[in-house]
Amino acid sequence: MSNVTSLELNGFVQECANALTDNTLQRLVFSKYRGDDKELNRIAVRSVELKGQRLASCLYEYRTHHITKNVEQIDAAALWLQWLEGDFQSAHLITHEWEVQLSISKKGKVLINKYRNKNAPKNHDKQLSVDDTLSHNRAKKRFVEQDRPYLRELGITDAKGEIIPSMSRKWKQINKFIEVLSRAIDNTGLADKKEVHIADFGSGKAYLTFAVHDYFIDKLQVKTLVTGVELRQGLVDLCNQTAAKLALTGIKFEQGDVQHFKAQGINIMIALHACDIATDYALHMGIRTGAEIIMCSPCCHKQIRPQMQSPQLLAPLLQHGIHLGQEAEMVTDGLRALLLEAHGYDTQVFEFISLEHTSKNKMILAQKRKQPRDNSAILKQIADIKAFYGIKEQCLETLLS
């Protein structure tokens, strides 16, 4: 390789290293592999921040599986130069402002094209400060990134890592879910554990199951065992095949339901679209196993509604079925939240993004309290509410007693 070629390669690699250092690196892809490993297709690099240290996360994309290796900044440039000098004929750098395309001919001639990133902000009159840019970039990269292999395998993104338009709603749901979960992880300190066990009941096509597994393994780098539990055997088989195709460890899918599944030592219990009392069984399992985080998305509130005896004053309002249903939903989930509070959890009930199965968009999030407190006042509130509405039985309360 000539001196001119070496200088050009060094210049390109230096630009990549600078982008990693100043946190403007969006994506760096090495392709057209010509090395000895016949199974390797390409390597995609992105910037990650772990425990206060910025690293180059290198995704080795093989024909049948993928492997991620994190490289310290001080070693990244030498590694990239080595790849270009011996293994790859093409590289594509994308930063906040620029795109740089490098190609090497069979004779060793280097061609570099540099042009502005078409997705860069067009309003140059109001430039962000360096601190603002870094802060924005960190927030943007904190949760889910489009280049993750499972997204492509599940049909969320295409071969280029772009979101498929028909899956944009699912993409938004995945991001929001991981955002909510990440805050709960911070609050409960789960990222500091050596190993985390997660159960996802009613996992379905497992979009969120794979996302949770990937977040713990890739972002938090915590040894993780995720179990997806699903009634439909066809989906169980499909998800296990997907995990095997991606060569993922620490994730499996089993046939079953929340009422009969035996589980112990779960750190995070997830049950989305848990119909009627299935939500109560899921909450009970989370409490019984001592889960630090419980996430449920309830629907079909059938148990409480026929028991409710509302005051006569409210009869004109509740003569409409939709209002009676909304009241039953409020009372049911309100009692669930209070029961969680009474059993050692700080609980939130809030609006989430509706799932594909249902238009319901409520989330119950419970985080295990670090310090116990007297729950007698909460138990009295539960008893008073049941007495007011004439409620004889609530499933979760029965299970807990």
C-alpha positions as CSV (number, residue, x, y, z in Angstrom):
1,M,0.0,0.0,0.0
2,S,1.4,3.4,-1.0
3,N,2.2,6.3,1.4
4,V,-0.6,8.3,-0.2
5,T,-3.1,5.5,0.5
6,S,-1.8,5.2,4.1
7,L,-2.2,8.9,4.7
8,E,-5.8,8.8,3.3
9,L,-6.7,5.9,5.5
10,N,-5.1,7.5,8.6
11,G,-7.1,10.7,7.9
12,F,-10.4,8.8,7.6
13,V,-9.7,6.8,10.8
14,Q,-8.7,10.0,12.6
15,E,-12.0,11.6,11.6
16,C,-13.9,8.5,12.9
17,A,-11.9,8.7,16.2
18,N,-12.7,12.4,16.6
19,A,-16.4,11.7,16.1
20,L,-16.3,9.1,18.8
21,T,-14.4,11.4,21.2
22,D,-16.7,14.4,20.8
23,N,-19.8,12.2,20.8
24,T,-21.0,13.2,17.3
25,L,-20.7,9.6,15.9
26,Q,-24.0,8.3,14.8
27,R,-22.9,5.2,12.9
28,L,-19.7,3.7,11.4
29,V,-20.0,0.6,9.1
30,F,-17.2,-1.5,7.7
31,S,-18.3,-3.6,4.8
32,K,-17.1,-5.6,1.7
33,Y,-15.2,-7.9,3.9
34,R,-12.2,-9.7,2.3
35,G,-10.6,-11.4,5.3
36,D,-10.3,-15.1,6.1
37,D,-13.5,-15.5,8.2
38,K,-16.1,-16.6,5.6
39,E,-19.0,-16.1,7.9
40,L,-18.4,-12.4,8.7
41,N,-20.3,-9.9,6.6
42,R,-19.6,-6.5,8.2
43,I,-19.0,-4.6,11.4
44,A,-21.2,-1.8,12.6
45,V,-19.9,0.7,15.2
46,R,-21.7,3.0,17.5
47,S,-20.9,5.1,20.5
48,V,-22.1,3.9,24.0
49,E,-21.6,5.3,27.4
50,L,-21.1,2.8,30.2
51,K,-20.4,3.7,33.8
52,G,-19.3,7.2,32.8
53,Q,-16.9,5.9,30.0
54,R,-17.5,6.3,26.3
55,L,-16.8,3.2,24.3
56,A,-17.0,2.1,20.7
57,S,-19.6,-0.7,20.5
58,C,-18.6,-3.0,17.6
59,L,-21.4,-5.3,16.3
60,Y,-19.8,-8.2,14.3
61,E,-22.5,-9.3,11.9
62,Y,-22.0,-12.9,10.9
63,R,-24.3,-14.9,8.5
64,T,-26.0,-16.7,11.3
65,H,-25.4,-14.6,14.4
66,H,-24.1,-11.4,15.8
67,I,-21.5,-10.6,18.5
68,T,-21.0,-7.2,20.3
69,K,-17.5,-6.2,21.5
70,N,-16.9,-2.9,23.3
71,V,-13.6,-1.2,22.6
72,E,-12.0,1.7,24.6
73,Q,-11.5,5.0,22.7
74,I,-7.7,4.7,23.0
75,D,-7.7,1.4,21.1
76,A,-10.4,2.1,18.6
77,A,-8.5,4.0,15.9
78,A,-5.7,1.4,15.7
79,L,-8.3,-1.4,15.3
80,W,-10.2,0.5,12.6
81,L,-7.0,1.2,10.7
82,Q,-6.1,-2.5,10.9
83,W,-9.5,-3.5,9.5
84,L,-9.2,-1.1,6.5
85,E,-5.6,-2.2,5.8
86,G,-6.4,-5.9,5.7
87,D,-10.0,-6.9,6.0
88,F,-12.5,-4.4,4.6
89,Q,-12.8,-2.5,1.3
90,S,-15.5,0.0,2.3
91,A,-16.4,2.1,5.3
92,H,-19.2,4.6,5.9
93,L,-19.0,7.2,8.6
94,I,-22.1,9.2,9.7
95,T,-21.9,12.0,12.2
96,H,-24.4,14.7,13.2
97,E,-23.2,16.9,10.4
98,W,-21.3,14.8,7.9
99,E,-21.3,11.5,5.9
100,V,-18.0,10.2,4.7
101,Q,-17.9,7.2,2.3
102,L,-14.6,5.4,1.9
103,S,-13.9,2.7,-0.7
104,I,-10.7,0.8,-1.6
105,S,-10.1,-0.6,-5.0
106,K,-8.5,-4.0,-5.7
107,K,-5.3,-2.1,-6.6
108,G,-5.3,-0.3,-3.2
109,K,-6.6,3.0,-4.5
110,V,-8.6,4.9,-1.9
111,L,-11.6,7.0,-2.8
112,I,-13.3,9.2,-0.3
113,N,-16.5,11.2,-0.7
114,K,-17.6,13.6,2.0
115,Y,-21.0,15.4,2.1
116,R,-23.4,16.9,4.6
117,N,-25.7,14.6,6.5
118,K,-29.1,15.0,4.9
119,N,-30.7,14.6,8.3
120,A,-28.7,17.3,9.9
121,P,-30.6,20.3,11.3
122,K,-31.3,22.8,8.6
123,N,-31.6,25.8,10.8
124,H,-27.9,26.8,11.2
125,D,-28.8,30.2,12.6
126,K,-29.4,28.7,16.0
127,Q,-26.6,26.3,16.8
128,L,-26.6,24.2,19.9
129,S,-23.8,24.6,22.3
130,V,-21.4,21.7,22.7
131,D,-22.9,20.8,26.1
132,D,-26.4,20.9,24.7
133,T,-25.4,18.8,21.7
134,L,-23.8,16.1,24.0
135,S,-26.8,16.2,26.4
136,H,-29.2,15.8,23.5
137,N,-27.2,13.0,22.0
138,R,-27.0,11.1,25.3
139,A,-30.7,11.3,25.8
140,K,-31.4,10.2,22.3
141,K,-29.1,7.2,22.6
142,R,-30.2,6.1,26.0
143,F,-32.9,3.6,25.2
144,V,-33.3,1.8,21.8
145,E,-31.3,2.3,18.7
146,Q,-32.4,1.4,15.2
147,D,-29.4,-0.7,14.3
148,R,-30.1,-3.5,16.8
149,P,-30.3,-6.9,15.0
150,Y,-33.5,-8.0,16.7
151,L,-35.4,-5.1,15.3
152,R,-34.5,-6.2,11.8
153,E,-35.3,-9.8,12.5
154,L,-38.7,-8.9,14.0
155,G,-39.6,-6.7,11.0
156,I,-39.4,-3.3,12.7
157,T,-36.5,-2.1,10.5
158,D,-35.4,-2.9,7.0
159,A,-32.0,-4.1,5.8
160,K,-30.6,-0.6,6.0
161,G,-31.8,-0.1,9.6
162,E,-34.7,2.2,8.7
163,I,-38.0,2.0,10.4
164,I,-40.6,0.3,8.2
165,P,-43.5,2.8,8.0
166,S,-46.2,0.3,9.0
167,M,-44.2,-0.5,12.1
168,S,-43.7,3.1,13.3
169,R,-46.3,2.7,16.0
170,K,-44.7,-0.4,17.3
171,W,-41.3,1.3,17.2
172,K,-42.7,4.2,19.3
173,Q,-44.2,1.7,21.8
174,I,-40.9,-0.1,22.2
175,N,-39.0,3.1,22.9
176,K,-41.6,4.4,25.4
177,F,-41.6,1.0,27.2
178,I,-37.8,0.9,27.6
179,E,-37.8,4.5,28.7
180,V,-40.3,3.8,31.5
181,L,-38.4,0.6,32.4
182,S,-35.0,2.4,32.5
183,R,-36.2,4.9,35.0
184,A,-37.6,2.1,37.2
185,I,-34.2,0.3,36.9
186,D,-32.4,3.5,38.1
187,N,-34.8,3.8,41.0
188,T,-34.4,0.2,42.2
189,G,-30.7,-0.2,41.5
190,L,-31.2,-3.3,39.3
191,A,-28.3,-2.3,37.0
192,D,-25.9,-3.0,39.9
193,K,-27.0,-6.7,40.2
194,K,-24.7,-9.4,38.9
195,E,-27.7,-11.2,37.4
196,V,-31.3,-10.3,36.7
197,H,-34.3,-12.5,36.0
198,I,-37.2,-11.2,34.0
199,A,-40.6,-12.8,33.2
200,D,-42.9,-11.5,30.5
201,F,-46.3,-13.0,30.6
202,G,-48.4,-12.9,27.4
203,S,-45.3,-12.2,25.4
204,G,-47.0,-12.6,22.0
205,K,-44.6,-11.8,19.2
206,A,-42.1,-10.7,21.8
207,Y,-41.2,-7.3,20.5
208,L,-40.9,-5.9,24.0
209,T,-39.4,-9.2,25.4
210,F,-36.4,-9.0,22.9
211,A,-36.1,-5.2,23.6
212,V,-35.8,-5.7,27.4
213,H,-33.3,-8.5,26.9
214,D,-31.2,-6.3,24.5
215,Y,-31.4,-3.3,26.8
216,F,-29.9,-5.3,29.8
217,I,-27.3,-7.1,27.7
218,D,-26.2,-4.3,25.4
219,K,-26.8,-1.1,27.3
220,L,-26.4,-2.2,31.0
221,Q,-24.2,-5.2,30.4
222,V,-25.8,-7.2,33.1
223,K,-26.1,-11.0,32.9
224,T,-29.8,-11.5,32.2
225,L,-32.3,-14.4,32.0
226,V,-35.5,-13.4,30.2
227,T,-38.5,-15.9,30.0
228,G,-41.4,-15.1,27.7
229,V,-44.5,-17.0,28.6
230,E,-47.2,-17.3,25.9
231,L,-50.3,-19.5,25.5
232,R,-50.0,-19.9,21.8
233,Q,-47.5,-22.7,21.0
234,G,-46.9,-21.4,17.5
235,L,-45.7,-18.0,18.8
236,V,-43.5,-19.8,21.4
237,D,-41.8,-21.8,18.6
238,L,-41.4,-18.7,16.4
239,C,-39.8,-16.6,19.1
240,N,-37.4,-19.4,20.2
241,Q,-36.4,-19.8,16.5
242,T,-35.8,-16.0,16.3
243,A,-33.6,-16.1,19.4
244,A,-31.6,-19.1,18.0
245,K,-31.2,-17.3,14.7
246,L,-29.8,-14.3,16.4
247,A,-27.6,-16.6,18.6
248,L,-28.9,-14.9,21.7
249,T,-28.3,-16.4,25.1
250,G,-30.3,-15.7,28.3
251,I,-33.7,-15.5,26.5
252,K,-36.2,-18.3,26.1
253,F,-39.9,-18.8,25.5
254,E,-42.3,-21.3,27.1
255,Q,-45.9,-22.2,26.7
256,G,-48.2,-21.3,29.6
257,D,-50.1,-18.6,31.4
258,V,-49.7,-16.5,34.4
259,Q,-52.2,-18.4,36.6
260,H,-50.3,-21.7,36.3
261,F,-46.7,-20.7,35.7
262,K,-44.3,-21.5,38.6
263,A,-41.7,-18.8,39.1
264,Q,-39.3,-17.8,41.8
265,G,-36.7,-15.1,42.2
266,I,-38.1,-12.8,39.5
267,N,-36.6,-9.3,39.5
268,I,-38.9,-7.8,36.9
269,M,-42.4,-9.1,36.2
270,I,-44.1,-7.8,33.0
271,A,-47.7,-8.6,31.9
272,L,-49.1,-6.5,29.1
273,H,-52.7,-7.0,28.0
274,A,-53.5,-9.1,31.0
275,C,-57.2,-9.6,30.7
276,D,-59.4,-9.2,33.7
277,I,-58.2,-11.2,36.7
278,A,-55.0,-12.3,34.8
279,T,-53.7,-8.9,35.9
280,D,-54.4,-9.8,39.5
281,Y,-52.5,-13.2,39.1
282,A,-49.6,-11.4,37.5
283,L,-49.4,-8.8,40.3
284,H,-49.7,-11.5,42.9
285,M,-46.8,-13.4,41.3
286,G,-44.7,-10.3,41.2
287,I,-45.4,-9.6,44.9
288,R,-44.9,-13.3,45.9
289,T,-41.5,-13.6,44.2
290,G,-40.3,-10.2,45.5
291,A,-39.9,-8.6,42.2
292,E,-38.2,-5.2,42.3
293,I,-40.3,-4.0,39.3
294,I,-43.8,-4.9,38.3
295,M,-45.3,-3.6,35.0
296,C,-48.9,-4.5,34.0
297,S,-51.2,-3.2,31.3
298,P,-54.7,-4.3,32.4
299,C,-57.9,-4.6,30.4
300,C,-61.3,-6.1,30.5
301,H,-62.3,-5.2,34.1
302,K,-65.1,-7.8,34.5
303,Q,-64.8,-9.0,38.1
304,I,-65.7,-5.8,39.9
305,R,-68.3,-4.3,37.6
306,P,-71.3,-6.7,38.5
307,Q,-70.5,-6.3,42.2
308,M,-70.6,-2.5,42.3
309,Q,-73.5,-0.8,43.9
310,S,-73.1,2.9,43.2
311,P,-74.9,5.6,45.3
312,Q,-78.4,6.5,44.0
313,L,-77.2,10.0,43.4
314,L,-74.9,8.8,40.7
315,A,-77.6,6.7,38.9
316,P,-78.3,9.3,36.2
317,L,-74.6,9.4,35.3
318,L,-74.1,5.7,35.4
319,Q,-77.1,4.7,33.3
320,H,-74.8,4.8,30.3
321,G,-72.8,1.6,30.0
322,I,-69.6,3.4,29.0
323,H,-69.6,5.5,32.2
324,L,-70.3,2.4,34.3
325,G,-67.4,0.6,32.6
326,Q,-65.0,3.6,33.2
327,E,-66.0,3.7,36.9
328,A,-65.4,-0.1,37.3
329,E,-62.0,0.3,35.6
330,M,-61.0,3.2,37.9
331,V,-62.1,1.3,41.0
332,T,-60.5,-2.0,40.0
333,D,-57.1,-0.5,39.1
334,G,-57.3,1.9,42.1
335,L,-57.7,-1.0,44.5
336,R,-54.8,-2.9,42.8
337,A,-52.5,0.1,43.2
338,L,-53.5,0.4,46.9
339,L,-52.9,-3.3,47.5
340,L,-49.5,-3.0,45.9
341,E,-48.8,0.0,48.2
342,A,-49.9,-2.1,51.2
343,H,-47.4,-4.8,50.2
344,G,-44.3,-2.7,50.0
345,Y,-44.4,-1.0,46.6
346,D,-44.4,2.6,45.4
347,T,-47.0,2.5,42.6
348,Q,-48.0,4.7,39.6
349,V,-50.9,4.4,37.3
350,F,-50.5,6.3,34.1
351,E,-51.3,6.5,30.4
352,F,-49.1,4.4,28.1
353,I,-49.2,3.7,24.4
354,S,-52.0,1.4,23.4
355,L,-51.1,-2.1,22.4
356,E,-51.9,-3.8,19.1
357,H,-54.4,-6.1,20.9
358,T,-56.5,-3.4,22.5
359,S,-57.1,0.4,22.6
360,K,-56.5,0.3,26.4
361,N,-53.5,2.5,27.3
362,K,-53.1,2.2,31.0
363,M,-50.0,1.1,32.8
364,I,-49.5,0.0,36.4
365,L,-45.9,0.4,37.5
366,A,-44.8,-0.8,40.9
367,Q,-41.3,-0.4,42.3
368,K,-40.4,-2.2,45.5
369,R,-39.9,0.1,48.4
370,K,-36.5,0.0,50.0
371,Q,-37.8,0.8,53.5
372,P,-40.9,-0.8,55.0
373,R,-43.6,1.4,56.4
374,D,-46.9,1.0,58.3
375,N,-49.7,0.0,55.9
376,S,-52.6,0.0,58.3
377,A,-54.0,3.3,56.8
378,I,-53.9,1.9,53.3
379,L,-55.7,-1.3,54.3
380,K,-58.4,0.8,55.9
381,Q,-58.8,2.8,52.7
382,I,-59.2,-0.4,50.7
383,A,-61.8,-1.6,53.2
384,D,-63.7,1.7,53.0
385,I,-63.8,1.7,49.2
386,K,-65.1,-1.8,49.1
387,A,-67.8,-1.0,51.6
388,F,-68.8,2.1,49.7
389,Y,-69.3,0.2,46.5
390,G,-70.6,-3.0,48.1
391,I,-67.7,-5.0,46.7
392,K,-67.4,-8.5,48.3
393,E,-64.3,-9.8,46.6
394,Q,-61.3,-8.5,44.7
395,C,-59.1,-11.2,43.1
396,L,-55.7,-9.8,44.1
397,E,-56.8,-9.2,47.7
398,T,-58.0,-12.8,47.8
399,L,-54.8,-14.2,46.4
400,L,-52.7,-12.1,48.9
401,S,-54.7,-13.3,51.9
